[in-house]
Amino acid sequence: MPKTSARLLSLLSLLQARRDWPGALLAERLDVSPRTVRRDVDRLRELGYPVVAMKGPDGGYRLDAGTELPPLLFDDEQAVALAVALQIATTTGAGIEEAAARALNTVRQVLPARLRHRVDTLRVTAVDRPAIRPEPQVDSDVLMAIGAAVHGREVLRFDYSPVSGPVRATAGTPEGCEGTPATPPGSAAPSGAAAPPAPPRGTPPQTPRHSDPPPPRRVEPHHLVTWGRRWYLVAWDLDRDDWRTFRADRITPRTPTGPRFPPRELPGGSVAAFITARFRGIGATQGPDGVGGWPCRGEVILALPAAEVLRHTREGIVEELGPDRCRVVLGSWSWPGLAAAIGRFDADIEVIGPPELASAFAHLATRYAAAGQPRAAPNP
């Protein structure tokens, strides 16, 4: 490679590494004179790279954004990371699967042989979990519109469509995302709540009245997050004066956006704490970290080595008490759900507390015993 071309690539790599470069520092890193740096910058501009000169006592240069995407220079780790990220882009639910596949093919064609071999040996097959119905896809334009409003801190107006088709409750997915999480799996209805009375037999079905469409929602968008292959918008609802979480696949943004707003402090201190608390069906101020954030939390002693229990415990506390005993603290949506989760370890259990967990074990024991009884054969 000619010396000038090699120096141009080195200059481009330096300009991509940081935002601003003093001219004297660039000359020192490239071991050339400031005049040579100026000539090389002019050559990069002729190739389409928008290098901006900065005024000041020392002067300097910055690689700015242009109207077209110029050729980029990646180091080995960046190139491999980009290829792997494009392979798993099909699991994002953002509707960019085809574009990601084309981008991966483009990147692979220009990779050096040594990097192409590394990428080819790290082929990732993205497999989604089987589902009764396919997960909703989000239009990439919708995500871009939401993201632009979040970045610009501009009030977002949008139409929010209702859930179409039968709602299937899924653990960790609050279908009632507009501020009040759905009832967790396994929990009972509120005491005193009664189902609406059924209409008398023979009463003709009532035809729903056509009503005006609801007005658009007005929110201060703060975060665009993903959870379980779904996209959600965390925002302050201006009409309801509360924090709400909206599913992005049900959002149809309206234009133009509203005025700018000052950022608010999110409950829980971070978006991770807030969204985790909402998906667990608790208040964000209850401390969603660890097992303390679950509505139900219990402590038991299992007749198993701590290392064996720890391999199958995603969240919780496991403390070794001996070669074949350990203390386990876990949380769950409900007491029966917590008892069932502990029972899957297939070991002797000593309940430390609370009494609700012991009652849940007794309840499940009665139910399981009845299920294990042989059923009488039906009369012919």
C-alpha positions as CSV (number, residue, x, y, z in Angstrom):
1,M,0.0,0.0,0.0
2,P,1.4,3.4,-0.9
3,K,2.6,5.4,2.1
4,T,0.0,8.2,1.5
5,S,-2.9,5.8,1.4
6,A,-1.8,4.1,4.6
7,R,-1.5,7.5,6.3
8,L,-5.0,8.4,5.2
9,L,-6.4,5.3,6.7
10,S,-4.6,6.0,10.0
11,L,-5.9,9.5,10.0
12,L,-9.4,8.3,9.3
13,S,-9.1,5.8,12.2
14,L,-8.0,8.5,14.6
15,L,-10.8,10.9,13.6
16,Q,-13.4,8.1,14.2
17,A,-11.9,7.3,17.6
18,R,-12.7,10.7,19.3
19,R,-14.8,13.7,18.6
20,D,-12.2,16.5,18.4
21,W,-8.5,16.3,17.5
22,P,-6.1,19.2,17.9
23,G,-4.0,19.6,14.7
24,A,-0.7,19.4,16.5
25,L,-1.7,16.2,18.3
26,L,-2.8,14.6,15.0
27,A,0.6,15.5,13.5
28,E,2.4,14.0,16.4
29,R,0.4,10.7,16.3
30,L,1.0,10.4,12.5
31,D,4.6,11.5,12.8
32,V,4.1,14.2,10.1
33,S,4.1,17.9,9.9
34,P,0.9,20.0,10.4
35,R,1.0,20.9,6.7
36,T,0.8,17.3,5.8
37,V,-2.1,16.8,8.1
38,R,-3.9,19.6,6.3
39,R,-3.3,18.1,2.9
40,D,-4.5,14.7,4.1
41,V,-7.6,16.2,5.5
42,D,-8.3,17.8,2.1
43,R,-7.9,14.3,0.5
44,L,-10.4,12.8,2.9
45,R,-12.9,15.6,2.0
46,E,-12.4,14.8,-1.7
47,L,-13.3,11.2,-0.9
48,G,-16.6,12.3,0.7
49,Y,-15.6,12.4,4.4
50,P,-17.0,15.5,6.1
51,V,-14.0,16.6,8.1
52,V,-14.6,20.0,9.8
53,A,-11.9,22.4,10.8
54,M,-12.2,23.9,14.2
55,K,-11.1,27.5,15.0
56,G,-9.1,28.4,18.0
57,P,-5.6,28.9,19.4
58,D,-4.5,25.4,18.4
59,G,-7.0,24.6,15.7
60,G,-8.2,21.1,15.1
61,Y,-10.4,18.7,13.1
62,R,-13.6,16.8,13.6
63,L,-15.3,14.1,11.6
64,D,-18.8,15.4,11.2
65,A,-22.0,13.9,9.8
66,G,-22.6,14.3,6.1
67,T,-25.4,13.9,3.6
68,E,-24.2,10.5,2.5
69,L,-22.7,7.6,4.4
70,P,-19.0,7.4,3.5
71,P,-16.9,4.2,3.8
72,L,-16.2,3.4,7.5
73,L,-13.1,1.9,9.1
74,F,-13.6,-0.7,11.8
75,D,-11.0,-2.5,13.8
76,D,-11.1,-6.3,14.1
77,E,-13.2,-6.4,17.3
78,Q,-15.7,-3.8,15.9
79,A,-16.2,-5.7,12.7
80,V,-16.9,-9.0,14.4
81,A,-19.2,-7.3,16.9
82,L,-21.1,-5.7,14.1
83,A,-21.5,-9.0,12.2
84,V,-22.8,-10.9,15.3
85,A,-25.2,-8.0,16.2
86,L,-26.7,-8.2,12.7
87,Q,-27.2,-11.9,13.0
88,I,-29.3,-11.6,16.2
89,A,-31.2,-8.5,14.9
90,T,-34.0,-10.9,13.7
91,T,-35.1,-11.3,17.4
92,T,-35.6,-7.6,18.1
93,G,-39.2,-7.4,16.8
94,A,-38.4,-4.1,15.2
95,G,-39.2,-5.1,11.7
96,I,-35.6,-4.8,10.4
97,E,-35.0,-8.5,9.6
98,E,-34.5,-8.1,5.9
99,A,-32.4,-5.0,6.2
100,A,-30.2,-6.6,8.8
101,A,-29.7,-9.6,6.5
102,R,-28.6,-7.4,3.6
103,A,-26.3,-5.4,5.8
104,L,-24.7,-8.5,7.1
105,N,-24.1,-9.7,3.5
106,T,-22.5,-6.3,2.7
107,V,-20.3,-6.3,5.7
108,R,-19.2,-9.9,5.1
109,Q,-18.1,-9.2,1.5
110,V,-15.7,-6.5,2.5
111,L,-14.2,-8.3,5.6
112,P,-10.6,-9.5,5.3
113,A,-10.2,-13.3,5.0
114,R,-9.1,-13.7,8.7
115,L,-12.2,-11.9,10.0
116,R,-14.6,-13.5,7.5
117,H,-13.5,-16.9,8.9
118,R,-14.1,-15.8,12.5
119,V,-17.6,-14.5,11.5
120,D,-18.5,-17.7,9.6
121,T,-17.4,-19.9,12.4
122,L,-19.7,-17.9,14.7
123,R,-23.0,-18.4,12.9
124,V,-25.9,-17.6,15.2
125,T,-29.3,-19.2,14.6
126,A,-31.9,-17.0,16.3
127,V,-34.8,-19.2,17.4
128,D,-37.9,-17.7,19.0
129,R,-39.8,-19.5,21.8
130,P,-42.9,-21.2,20.5
131,A,-46.0,-19.1,21.1
132,I,-49.7,-19.5,20.6
133,R,-49.7,-16.4,18.5
134,P,-46.8,-14.5,16.9
135,E,-45.3,-11.7,18.8
136,P,-46.4,-8.2,17.4
137,Q,-44.0,-6.5,15.1
138,V,-43.3,-2.8,15.4
139,D,-42.8,-0.6,12.3
140,S,-39.3,0.8,12.3
141,D,-40.7,4.2,11.4
142,V,-42.8,4.2,14.6
143,L,-39.7,3.4,16.6
144,M,-37.8,6.2,14.9
145,A,-40.6,8.6,15.6
146,I,-40.8,7.6,19.3
147,G,-37.0,7.7,19.6
148,A,-36.8,11.2,18.1
149,A,-39.4,12.5,20.6
150,V,-37.5,10.9,23.5
151,H,-34.2,12.4,22.3
152,G,-35.7,15.8,21.6
153,R,-37.7,15.8,24.8
154,E,-40.8,16.8,22.9
155,V,-44.4,16.1,23.9
156,L,-45.6,13.1,21.8
157,R,-49.2,12.7,20.6
158,F,-50.4,9.4,19.4
159,D,-53.4,7.1,18.9
160,Y,-53.4,4.0,21.1
161,S,-55.2,1.1,19.5
162,P,-56.9,-1.5,21.7
163,V,-55.6,-5.1,22.0
164,S,-57.0,-7.0,19.0
165,G,-58.2,-10.5,19.4
166,P,-58.2,-12.6,22.6
167,V,-55.8,-11.5,25.3
168,R,-53.5,-14.2,26.5
169,A,-52.0,-13.4,29.9
170,T,-48.2,-14.1,29.9
171,A,-46.0,-14.0,32.9
172,G,-43.9,-10.9,32.9
173,T,-46.1,-9.1,30.3
174,P,-48.6,-6.7,31.9
175,E,-51.2,-6.4,29.2
176,G,-52.7,-3.5,31.2
177,C,-49.7,-1.4,30.5
178,E,-51.3,2.0,30.9
179,G,-50.3,2.5,34.5
180,T,-52.1,-0.4,36.2
181,P,-50.2,-3.7,35.7
182,A,-52.3,-6.7,34.9
183,T,-53.2,-9.1,37.7
184,P,-50.1,-11.4,38.2
185,P,-50.6,-15.1,37.3
186,G,-51.8,-17.1,40.2
187,S,-53.2,-14.2,42.2
188,A,-56.8,-13.9,43.2
189,A,-59.2,-11.2,42.4
190,P,-59.6,-8.4,44.9
191,S,-61.8,-9.3,47.9
192,G,-65.4,-8.2,47.5
193,A,-65.1,-8.1,43.7
194,A,-67.9,-9.8,42.0
195,A,-68.4,-10.7,38.4
196,P,-71.2,-8.8,36.6
197,P,-74.5,-10.7,36.6
198,A,-75.3,-12.7,33.5
199,P,-78.2,-11.6,31.5
200,P,-81.5,-13.6,31.8
201,R,-81.7,-16.6,29.5
202,G,-83.3,-15.7,26.2
203,T,-82.1,-12.1,26.2
204,P,-80.9,-11.1,22.8
205,P,-77.3,-10.0,22.6
206,Q,-76.7,-6.3,22.9
207,T,-75.2,-4.6,19.8
208,P,-72.3,-2.3,20.9
209,R,-72.9,1.3,20.2
210,H,-70.6,3.1,17.9
211,S,-68.8,5.8,19.8
212,D,-66.4,8.5,18.8
213,P,-62.8,7.4,18.7
214,P,-60.9,8.3,21.9
215,P,-58.8,11.5,21.8
216,P,-55.0,11.1,21.1
217,R,-52.8,10.5,24.1
218,R,-50.5,13.3,25.2
219,V,-47.3,12.2,27.0
220,E,-43.8,13.3,27.8
221,P,-41.7,10.4,26.4
222,H,-38.8,9.5,28.5
223,H,-37.5,6.0,27.5
224,L,-38.0,3.5,24.7
225,V,-37.3,0.0,26.2
226,T,-37.4,-3.6,25.2
227,W,-38.7,-6.4,27.4
228,G,-39.3,-10.0,26.2
229,R,-39.1,-9.1,22.5
230,R,-41.6,-6.3,22.9
231,W,-41.0,-2.6,22.7
232,Y,-42.5,-0.2,25.3
233,L,-42.6,3.5,25.8
234,V,-42.2,4.8,29.3
235,A,-43.8,8.3,29.5
236,W,-45.5,10.8,31.8
237,D,-49.1,10.9,30.8
238,L,-50.2,14.6,30.7
239,D,-53.9,13.9,30.9
240,R,-53.7,11.3,33.7
241,D,-50.9,13.0,35.6
242,D,-49.0,9.8,36.2
243,W,-46.3,7.5,34.8
244,R,-47.5,5.1,32.2
245,T,-46.1,2.3,30.0
246,F,-47.3,1.9,26.5
247,R,-46.8,-1.0,24.0
248,A,-45.1,0.5,20.9
249,D,-46.9,-1.9,18.5
250,R,-50.1,-0.2,19.5
251,I,-48.9,3.4,19.0
252,T,-49.6,5.5,15.9
253,P,-47.7,8.7,16.3
254,R,-49.3,12.0,15.3
255,T,-47.5,15.0,13.8
256,P,-46.3,17.5,14.7
257,T,-44.9,16.8,18.1
258,G,-45.6,19.2,20.9
259,P,-43.4,21.6,22.9
260,R,-40.2,20.6,24.6
261,F,-40.4,19.6,28.3
262,P,-37.9,19.4,31.2
263,P,-37.1,15.8,32.2
264,R,-38.7,14.3,35.3
265,E,-37.2,12.0,37.8
266,L,-38.4,8.4,37.2
267,P,-39.7,6.5,40.2
268,G,-37.2,4.0,41.4
269,G,-34.2,6.0,40.3
270,S,-33.7,4.3,36.9
271,V,-35.7,3.0,34.0
272,A,-34.5,-0.5,34.8
273,A,-35.9,-0.3,38.3
274,F,-39.1,1.3,37.2
275,I,-39.9,-1.2,34.3
276,T,-38.9,-4.2,36.4
277,A,-41.3,-3.1,39.2
278,R,-44.2,-2.5,36.8
279,F,-43.8,-5.9,35.2
280,R,-43.7,-7.5,38.6
281,G,-47.0,-5.8,39.5
282,I,-45.6,-3.7,42.4
283,G,-44.8,-0.1,43.0
284,A,-41.5,1.2,41.8
285,T,-40.6,2.5,45.3
286,Q,-40.8,-1.0,46.8
287,G,-37.3,-1.9,45.7
288,P,-37.3,-4.1,42.6
289,D,-33.7,-5.3,43.0
290,G,-33.1,-8.9,44.0
291,V,-36.0,-10.9,45.5
292,G,-37.3,-8.0,47.6
293,G,-39.2,-6.6,44.6
294,W,-41.6,-9.5,44.3
295,P,-45.1,-9.3,45.9
296,C,-44.4,-12.6,47.7
297,R,-41.1,-13.5,49.2
298,G,-40.2,-16.6,51.2
299,E,-37.3,-18.4,52.8
300,V,-36.7,-22.2,53.0
301,I,-33.9,-24.7,53.6
302,L,-33.4,-27.3,50.9
303,A,-31.6,-30.7,51.3
304,L,-29.4,-30.0,48.2
305,P,-25.9,-28.6,47.7
306,A,-25.9,-24.8,47.2
307,A,-24.1,-25.2,43.9
308,E,-26.8,-27.4,42.4
309,V,-29.6,-25.0,43.5
310,L,-27.7,-21.9,42.2
311,R,-27.4,-23.4,38.7
312,H,-31.2,-23.3,38.4
313,T,-31.9,-20.0,40.2
314,R,-32.1,-16.9,38.1
315,E,-33.0,-14.6,40.9
316,G,-32.8,-15.0,44.7
317,I,-30.3,-15.7,47.4
318,V,-28.6,-19.1,47.9
319,E,-26.5,-19.6,51.0
320,E,-24.5,-22.8,51.7
321,L,-25.3,-24.4,55.1
322,G,-23.4,-27.7,54.6
323,P,-22.4,-30.2,51.9
324,D,-26.1,-31.1,51.3
325,R,-28.1,-28.2,52.8
326,C,-28.6,-24.6,51.7
327,R,-30.8,-21.6,52.6
328,V,-32.8,-20.2,49.7
329,V,-34.7,-16.9,49.5
330,L,-36.9,-16.5,46.5
331,G,-39.8,-14.3,45.3
332,S,-42.8,-14.8,43.0
333,W,-46.1,-13.4,41.9
334,S,-48.1,-15.5,44.4
335,W,-47.6,-17.9,47.3
336,P,-48.8,-21.0,45.4
337,G,-46.5,-19.9,42.5
338,L,-43.5,-19.6,45.0
339,A,-44.3,-22.9,46.6
340,A,-44.4,-24.6,43.1
341,A,-41.1,-23.0,42.1
342,I,-39.4,-24.3,45.2
343,G,-41.0,-27.7,44.8
344,R,-39.4,-28.3,41.5
345,F,-36.0,-28.9,43.1
346,D,-37.3,-32.3,44.2
347,A,-35.7,-32.3,47.7
348,D,-36.8,-32.1,51.3
349,I,-38.0,-28.7,52.3
350,E,-38.0,-26.9,55.6
351,V,-40.0,-23.6,55.5
352,I,-38.5,-20.8,57.5
353,G,-41.2,-18.3,56.7
354,P,-43.5,-16.6,56.3
355,P,-46.7,-18.6,57.3
356,E,-48.3,-17.8,54.0
357,L,-45.6,-19.9,52.2
358,A,-46.3,-22.9,54.6
359,S,-50.0,-22.6,53.9
360,A,-49.3,-22.6,50.2
361,F,-47.3,-25.8,50.5
362,A,-50.2,-27.4,52.4
363,H,-52.7,-26.3,49.8
364,L,-50.6,-27.6,46.9
365,A,-50.0,-30.9,48.8
366,T,-53.8,-31.5,49.1
367,R,-54.3,-30.6,45.5
368,Y,-51.5,-32.8,44.3
369,A,-52.6,-35.7,46.4
370,A,-56.1,-35.5,44.9
371,A,-54.7,-35.4,41.5
372,G,-52.6,-38.5,42.2
373,Q,-55.6,-40.6,43.1
374,P,-56.8,-43.0,40.4
375,R,-60.1,-42.0,38.8
376,A,-63.0,-44.4,38.7
377,A,-63.7,-45.9,35.3
378,P,-66.9,-44.4,33.8
379,N,-69.9,-46.7,33.7
380,P,-70.5,-48.3,30.3
